[in-house]
Amino acid sequence: MAFSSSFRRLIAGSNNSLLSSPSSCVRYCSTLTSPKLFVSGLSRLTTNEKLQDAFASFGELVDARVITDRETGRSKGFGFVTYATIEDAEKAKKEMNAKFLDGWVIFVDPAKPREPRRPLQQEPPQSYSGSGFTTNKTFGWCK
């Protein structure tokens, strides 16, 4: 019953509807659960500063980071942008998705929580018979 009356008010355009104010619309209609955005499709030339400049006009920017390779220091082609509020992040997602940045089309999506890494599993040492042959469970005897 409560659903049908809320639905009826929504259709009728009542002032008491869930979507009457912009902030409640973001709260109920938003696909974002955190103010952190994942930005993919970045150029290899895009830096943290360029990413920050591109997203700064949509609200209070907390962090803008391009992910780089540890060995080469080159961009991996994606990054993260964090805003102070979900509303600012929603606005940036809407305005910057499928836009050009440094000559490349970028895509803006909600950032997913980082999954915990699995611990490295060390393989048990292969058996050694002393004759120069080792056993391999997949192929049997190998030289």
C-alpha positions as protocol buffer text, in pm:
chain_id: "A"
residue {
  index: 1
  type: MET
  ca { x: 0 y: 0 z: 0 }
}
residue {
  index: 2
  type: ALA
  ca { x: 276 y: 246 z: 90 }
}
residue {
  index: 3
  type: PHE
  ca { x: 449 y: 177 z: -240 }
}
residue {
  index: 4
  type: SER
  ca { x: 136 y: 239 z: -442 }
}
residue {
  index: 5
  type: SER
  ca { x: 64 y: 571 z: -266 }
}
residue {
  index: 6
  type: SER
  ca { x: 425 y: 686 z: -315 }
}
residue {
  index: 7
  type: PHE
  ca { x: 409 y: 577 z: -676 }
}
residue {
  index: 8
  type: ARG
  ca { x: 76 y: 758 z: -724 }
}
residue {
  index: 9
  type: ARG
  ca { x: 224 y: 1079 z: -573 }
}
residue {
  index: 10
  type: LEU
  ca { x: 528 y: 1048 z: -798 }
}
residue {
  index: 11
  type: ILE
  ca { x: 314 y: 1013 z: -1111 }
}
residue {
  index: 12
  type: ALA
  ca { x: 79 y: 1292 z: -1002 }
}
residue {
  index: 13
  type: GLY
  ca { x: 373 y: 1526 z: -943 }
}
residue {
  index: 14
  type: SER
  ca { x: 292 y: 1594 z: -581 }
}
residue {
  index: 15
  type: ASN
  ca { x: 530 y: 1811 z: -381 }
}
residue {
  index: 16
  type: ASN
  ca { x: 565 y: 1528 z: -130 }
}
residue {
  index: 17
  type: SER
  ca { x: 722 y: 1292 z: -383 }
}
residue {
  index: 18
  type: LEU
  ca { x: 1065 y: 1140 z: -329 }
}
residue {
  index: 19
  type: LEU
  ca { x: 1208 y: 1333 z: -621 }
}
residue {
  index: 20
  type: SER
  ca { x: 1088 y: 1681 z: -527 }
}
residue {
  index: 21
  type: SER
  ca { x: 1429 y: 1823 z: -430 }
}
residue {
  index: 22
  type: PRO
  ca { x: 1759 y: 1789 z: -618 }
}
residue {
  index: 23
  type: SER
  ca { x: 1942 y: 1647 z: -316 }
}
residue {
  index: 24
  type: SER
  ca { x: 1682 y: 1377 z: -256 }
}
residue {
  index: 25
  type: CYS
  ca { x: 1692 y: 1290 z: -625 }
}
residue {
  index: 26
  type: VAL
  ca { x: 2066 y: 1229 z: -603 }
}
residue {
  index: 27
  type: ARG
  ca { x: 2015 y: 1026 z: -288 }
}
residue {
  index: 28
  type: TYR
  ca { x: 1748 y: 800 z: -443 }
}
residue {
  index: 29
  type: CYS
  ca { x: 1846 y: 803 z: -813 }
}
residue {
  index: 30
  type: SER
  ca { x: 2224 y: 799 z: -790 }
}
residue {
  index: 31
  type: THR
  ca { x: 2425 y: 498 z: -895 }
}
residue {
  index: 32
  type: LEU
  ca { x: 2719 y: 621 z: -689 }
}
residue {
  index: 33
  type: THR
  ca { x: 2782 y: 497 z: -338 }
}
residue {
  index: 34
  type: SER
  ca { x: 3108 y: 684 z: -285 }
}
residue {
  index: 35
  type: PRO
  ca { x: 3255 y: 1007 z: -421 }
}
residue {
  index: 36
  type: LYS
  ca { x: 3538 y: 820 z: -596 }
}
residue {
  index: 37
  type: LEU
  ca { x: 3530 y: 781 z: -975 }
}
residue {
  index: 38
  type: PHE
  ca { x: 3723 y: 548 z: -1206 }
}
residue {
  index: 39
  type: VAL
  ca { x: 3843 y: 719 z: -1525 }
}
residue {
  index: 40
  type: SER
  ca { x: 3951 y: 494 z: -1813 }
}
residue {
  index: 41
  type: GLY
  ca { x: 4077 y: 560 z: -2165 }
}
residue {
  index: 42
  type: LEU
  ca { x: 4339 y: 814 z: -2056 }
}
residue {
  index: 43
  type: SER
  ca { x: 4621 y: 907 z: -2289 }
}
residue {
  index: 44
  type: ARG
  ca { x: 4973 y: 800 z: -2196 }
}
residue {
  index: 45
  type: LEU
  ca { x: 5054 y: 1172 z: -2182 }
}
residue {
  index: 46
  type: THR
  ca { x: 4786 y: 1256 z: -1923 }
}
residue {
  index: 47
  type: THR
  ca { x: 4935 y: 1361 z: -1589 }
}
residue {
  index: 48
  type: ASN
  ca { x: 4785 y: 1405 z: -1243 }
}
residue {
  index: 49
  type: GLU
  ca { x: 4774 y: 1780 z: -1301 }
}
residue {
  index: 50
  type: LYS
  ca { x: 4591 y: 1752 z: -1635 }
}
residue {
  index: 51
  type: LEU
  ca { x: 4338 y: 1512 z: -1480 }
}
residue {
  index: 52
  type: GLN
  ca { x: 4286 y: 1749 z: -1188 }
}
residue {
  index: 53
  type: ASP
  ca { x: 4238 y: 2048 z: -1420 }
}
residue {
  index: 54
  type: ALA
  ca { x: 3982 y: 1860 z: -1630 }
}
residue {
  index: 55
  type: PHE
  ca { x: 3769 y: 1756 z: -1330 }
}
residue {
  index: 56
  type: ALA
  ca { x: 3813 y: 2058 z: -1099 }
}
residue {
  index: 57
  type: SER
  ca { x: 3520 y: 2258 z: -1239 }
}
residue {
  index: 58
  type: PHE
  ca { x: 3256 y: 2011 z: -1114 }
}
residue {
  index: 59
  type: GLY
  ca { x: 3306 y: 2054 z: -740 }
}
residue {
  index: 60
  type: GLU
  ca { x: 3553 y: 2029 z: -456 }
}
residue {
  index: 61
  type: LEU
  ca { x: 3819 y: 1786 z: -576 }
}
residue {
  index: 62
  type: VAL
  ca { x: 3996 y: 1590 z: -303 }
}
residue {
  index: 63
  type: ASP
  ca { x: 4232 y: 1381 z: -518 }
}
residue {
  index: 64
  type: ALA
  ca { x: 4307 y: 1313 z: -885 }
}
residue {
  index: 65
  type: ARG
  ca { x: 4557 y: 1039 z: -961 }
}
residue {
  index: 66
  type: VAL
  ca { x: 4676 y: 873 z: -1283 }
}
residue {
  index: 67
  type: ILE
  ca { x: 4793 y: 516 z: -1219 }
}
residue {
  index: 68
  type: THR
  ca { x: 5146 y: 455 z: -1350 }
}
residue {
  index: 69
  type: ASP
  ca { x: 5362 y: 152 z: -1409 }
}
residue {
  index: 70
  type: ARG
  ca { x: 5613 y: 93 z: -1128 }
}
residue {
  index: 71
  type: GLU
  ca { x: 5904 y: 13 z: -1355 }
}
residue {
  index: 72
  type: THR
  ca { x: 5862 y: 259 z: -1643 }
}
residue {
  index: 73
  type: GLY
  ca { x: 5664 y: 538 z: -1472 }
}
residue {
  index: 74
  type: ARG
  ca { x: 5431 y: 559 z: -1775 }
}
residue {
  index: 75
  type: SER
  ca { x: 5057 y: 593 z: -1740 }
}
residue {
  index: 76
  type: LYS
  ca { x: 4857 y: 270 z: -1746 }
}
residue {
  index: 77
  type: GLY
  ca { x: 4569 y: 453 z: -1916 }
}
residue {
  index: 78
  type: PHE
  ca { x: 4339 y: 488 z: -1617 }
}
residue {
  index: 79
  type: GLY
  ca { x: 4307 y: 686 z: -1298 }
}
residue {
  index: 80
  type: PHE
  ca { x: 4087 y: 784 z: -1006 }
}
residue {
  index: 81
  type: VAL
  ca { x: 3919 y: 1111 z: -913 }
}
residue {
  index: 82
  type: THR
  ca { x: 3777 y: 1171 z: -564 }
}
residue {
  index: 83
  type: TYR
  ca { x: 3534 y: 1448 z: -474 }
}
residue {
  index: 84
  type: ALA
  ca { x: 3421 y: 1584 z: -137 }
}
residue {
  index: 85
  type: THR
  ca { x: 3056 y: 1487 z: -200 }
}
residue {
  index: 86
  type: ILE
  ca { x: 2865 y: 1229 z: -400 }
}
residue {
  index: 87
  type: GLU
  ca { x: 2666 y: 1508 z: -568 }
}
residue {
  index: 88
  type: ASP
  ca { x: 2986 y: 1658 z: -713 }
}
residue {
  index: 89
  type: ALA
  ca { x: 3100 y: 1315 z: -830 }
}
residue {
  index: 90
  type: GLU
  ca { x: 2763 y: 1251 z: -994 }
}
residue {
  index: 91
  type: LYS
  ca { x: 2785 y: 1583 z: -1179 }
}
residue {
  index: 92
  type: ALA
  ca { x: 3139 y: 1507 z: -1299 }
}
residue {
  index: 93
  type: LYS
  ca { x: 3040 y: 1157 z: -1411 }
}
residue {
  index: 94
  type: LYS
  ca { x: 2750 y: 1295 z: -1610 }
}
residue {
  index: 95
  type: GLU
  ca { x: 2949 y: 1577 z: -1773 }
}
residue {
  index: 96
  type: MET
  ca { x: 3283 y: 1404 z: -1841 }
}
residue {
  index: 97
  type: ASN
  ca { x: 3175 y: 1057 z: -1953 }
}
residue {
  index: 98
  type: ALA
  ca { x: 3262 y: 996 z: -2322 }
}
residue {
  index: 99
  type: LYS
  ca { x: 3442 y: 1331 z: -2356 }
}
residue {
  index: 100
  type: PHE
  ca { x: 3785 y: 1404 z: -2501 }
}
residue {
  index: 101
  type: LEU
  ca { x: 4090 y: 1456 z: -2279 }
}
residue {
  index: 102
  type: ASP
  ca { x: 4434 y: 1491 z: -2439 }
}
residue {
  index: 103
  type: GLY
  ca { x: 4290 y: 1367 z: -2769 }
}
residue {
  index: 104
  type: TRP
  ca { x: 4143 y: 1045 z: -2625 }
}
residue {
  index: 105
  type: VAL
  ca { x: 3783 y: 962 z: -2534 }
}
residue {
  index: 106
  type: ILE
  ca { x: 3762 y: 897 z: -2162 }
}
residue {
  index: 107
  type: PHE
  ca { x: 3499 y: 701 z: -1971 }
}
residue {
  index: 108
  type: VAL
  ca { x: 3393 y: 781 z: -1617 }
}
residue {
  index: 109
  type: ASP
  ca { x: 3242 y: 511 z: -1395 }
}
residue {
  index: 110
  type: PRO
  ca { x: 3190 y: 459 z: -1023 }
}
residue {
  index: 111
  type: ALA
  ca { x: 3503 y: 321 z: -858 }
}
residue {
  index: 112
  type: LYS
  ca { x: 3467 y: -27 z: -714 }
}
residue {
  index: 113
  type: PRO
  ca { x: 3617 y: -111 z: -376 }
}
residue {
  index: 114
  type: ARG
  ca { x: 3960 y: -266 z: -402 }
}
residue {
  index: 115
  type: GLU
  ca { x: 3951 y: -644 z: -369 }
}
residue {
  index: 116
  type: PRO
  ca { x: 4194 y: -794 z: -119 }
}
residue {
  index: 117
  type: ARG
  ca { x: 4494 y: -958 z: -279 }
}
residue {
  index: 118
  type: ARG
  ca { x: 4538 y: -1330 z: -244 }
}
residue {
  index: 119
  type: PRO
  ca { x: 4860 y: -1430 z: -72 }
}
residue {
  index: 120
  type: LEU
  ca { x: 5125 y: -1572 z: -302 }
}
residue {
  index: 121
  type: GLN
  ca { x: 5124 y: -1948 z: -296 }
}
residue {
  index: 122
  type: GLN
  ca { x: 5461 y: -2108 z: -320 }
}
residue {
  index: 123
  type: GLU
  ca { x: 5474 y: -2433 z: -511 }
}
residue {
  index: 124
  type: PRO
  ca { x: 5612 y: -2730 z: -321 }
}
residue {
  index: 125
  type: PRO
  ca { x: 5955 y: -2835 z: -447 }
}
residue {
  index: 126
  type: GLN
  ca { x: 5952 y: -3105 z: -710 }
}
residue {
  index: 127
  type: SER
  ca { x: 6082 y: -3440 z: -605 }
}
residue {
  index: 128
  type: TYR
  ca { x: 6436 y: -3520 z: -709 }
}
residue {
  index: 129
  type: SER
  ca { x: 6541 y: -3884 z: -751 }
}
residue {
  index: 130
  type: GLY
  ca { x: 6918 y: -3822 z: -774 }
}
residue {
  index: 131
  type: SER
  ca { x: 6941 y: -3966 z: -1125 }
}
residue {
  index: 132
  type: GLY
  ca { x: 6887 y: -3634 z: -1305 }
}
residue {
  index: 133
  type: PHE
  ca { x: 6515 y: -3695 z: -1353 }
}
residue {
  index: 134
  type: THR
  ca { x: 6239 y: -3505 z: -1177 }
}
residue {
  index: 135
  type: THR
  ca { x: 5876 y: -3595 z: -1150 }
}
residue {
  index: 136
  type: ASN
  ca { x: 5617 y: -3367 z: -1292 }
}
residue {
  index: 137
  type: LYS
  ca { x: 5257 y: -3434 z: -1197 }
}
residue {
  index: 138
  type: THR
  ca { x: 5131 y: -3322 z: -1535 }
}
residue {
  index: 139
  type: PHE
  ca { x: 5366 y: -3507 z: -1770 }
}
residue {
  index: 140
  type: GLY
  ca { x: 5521 y: -3780 z: -1557 }
}
residue {
  index: 141
  type: TRP
  ca { x: 5898 y: -3813 z: -1594 }
}
residue {
  index: 142
  type: CYS
  ca { x: 6092 y: -3525 z: -1745 }
}
residue {
  index: 143
  type: LYS
  ca { x: 6460 y: -3465 z: -1817 }
}
